Amino acid sequence: MDQPGSGKGSKQTLRKGILAVRRGLPAGDVRAAAAQLARRALELPELAAARTVAAYVSVGGEPGTGALLEALHARGTRVLLPVLLPDNDLDWAAYDGPDSLSPVQHPGKMALLEPSGARLGPDAVLAADAVLLPGLAVDGRGMRLGRGGGSYDRVLARLERAGADPALVVLLYDAEVVAHVPGEAHDRPVRAVVTPSGVRRFDG
């Protein structure tokens, strides 16, 4: 059991609060934020120069990625999307427009939209020049709070083992840039956070 004030316990408390706010967001606000996020993200030099971007399909009240995925695809960027494996690791497949996505119901989890194309293997992410990470918060050091499932911890560990150094970018709502995210030894800072109102970088 986590002790009061421990990293994991503090993370769980922060997660619960942010998820509760997201659940209360009106659908119109979510759509408007998604359009603004796409515009902001497309201005990032790291995405403009990327030949391959590993991204994800947003669900529920998450900051929307649909407009961004379509814009990247339209300008010729190779976009890889995750396929959740039974052990919570991620396989990858290429995005080929909205019609290439299919709903998948994983046991005990919410339904996800996943790419229906050929599976490329978990190591396909090593080819990415930039990786868009889902998250719930980021702090002034660039430390990201994930949902706690561990899938992206595995992705980040895989990148580190291979010596790959893609630009790590998290997409959030403005209020999710916070003073402090409790850290653990395996956490890795992101390079930038994109919110509807702008971009904040953590190059230093």
Residue pairs with C-beta under 8 A, 6 or more apart in sequence:
2 8
2 9
2 12
3 9
7 182
7 183
7 184
8 182
8 184
10 182
11 145
11 148
11 181
11 182
12 148
14 136
14 137
14 145
14 178
14 181
14 182
15 136
15 145
15 147
15 148
18 136
18 137
18 145
18 176
19 136
21 175
22 60
22 61
22 62
22 173
23 60
23 61
25 61
30 61
30 63
30 64
31 64
32 196
33 63
33 64
33 173
33 196
34 58
34 63
34 64
34 65
34 66
34 67
34 68
35 64
35 67
36 196
36 197
37 63
37 64
37 65
37 67
37 68
37 171
37 194
37 195
37 196
38 67
38 68
38 71
40 194
40 195
40 196
40 198
40 199
41 47
41 68
41 132
41 169
41 171
41 194
41 199
42 48
42 68
42 71
42 72
43 199
44 130
44 167
44 169
44 192
44 194
44 199
46 129
46 130
46 167
46 169
46 191
46 192
47 53
47 72
47 77
47 130
47 167
47 169
49 129
50 77
50 128
50 129
50 130
50 167
51 77
51 78
51 129
52 77
52 78
52 79
52 80
52 127
52 128
52 129
53 72
53 77
53 78
53 79
53 80
53 128
53 129
53 130
53 131
53 132
54 79
54 80
54 81
54 82
54 92
54 125
54 128
54 130
54 131
54 132
54 155
54 166
55 65
55 68
55 69
55 72
55 79
55 80
55 81
55 95
55 131
55 132
56 65
56 81
56 82
56 132
56 133
56 134
57 65
57 66
57 69
57 81
57 101
57 112
57 113
57 114
58 64
58 65
58 66
58 134
59 110
59 111
59 112
59 113
60 110
62 134
63 171
63 172
63 173
63 195
63 196
65 132
65 171
66 98
68 132
68 171
69 79
69 81
69 95
70 97
70 98
72 79
73 79
73 95
73 96
73 97
78 94
79 94
79 95
80 92
80 93
80 94
80 95
80 120
80 124
80 125
80 127
80 128
81 92
81 93
81 94
81 95
81 101
81 114
81 115
82 90
82 91
82 92
82 114
82 151
83 90
83 91
83 92
83 93
83 114
83 115
83 119
84 90
84 91
84 104
84 106
84 109
84 112
84 114
84 151
85 91
85 122
88 149
88 150
88 151
88 154
89 122
89 151
89 154
90 122
90 125
90 151
90 152
90 154
90 155
91 119
91 120
91 121
91 122
91 124
92 119
92 120
92 121
92 122
92 124
92 125
93 114
93 115
93 116
93 117
93 118
93 119
93 120
94 100
94 115
94 117
94 118
94 120
95 101
95 115
96 115
96 117
100 115
100 116
100 117
101 113
101 114
101 115
101 116
102 113
102 114
102 115
102 116
103 111
103 112
103 113
103 114
104 111
104 112
104 113
104 114
105 111
106 112
122 154
122 158
123 158
123 162
125 131
125 155
125 158
125 159
126 158
126 159
126 162
126 164
128 164
128 166
129 166
129 167
130 166
130 167
130 168
130 169
131 155
131 159
131 166
131 167
131 168
131 169
132 169
132 170
132 171
133 144
133 146
133 152
133 168
133 169
133 170
133 171
133 190
134 146
134 147
134 152
134 170
134 171
135 144
135 145
135 146
135 147
135 170
135 171
135 172
135 176
136 145
136 146
136 147
136 172
136 176
137 144
137 145
137 172
137 176
137 177
137 178
137 181
138 144
138 145
138 170
138 172
138 176
138 177
138 178
138 181
138 190
138 193
139 177
139 178
139 179
139 180
139 181
140 179
140 180
140 202
141 181
141 189
141 202
142 189
142 190
142 191
142 193
142 202
143 181
143 183
143 187
143 189
143 190
144 170
144 181
144 187
144 189
144 190
145 181
145 182
146 152
146 153
153 186
156 168
156 186
156 188
157 186
159 165
159 166
160 188
167 191
167 192
168 188
168 189
168 190
168 191
169 190
169 191
169 192
169 193
169 194
170 190
170 192
170 193
170 194
171 193
171 194
171 195
172 193
172 194
172 195
173 195
173 196
174 195
174 196
174 197
176 195
177 193
177 195
177 200
189 202
190 202
191 201
191 202
191 203
192 199
192 200
192 201
192 202
193 199
193 200
193 202
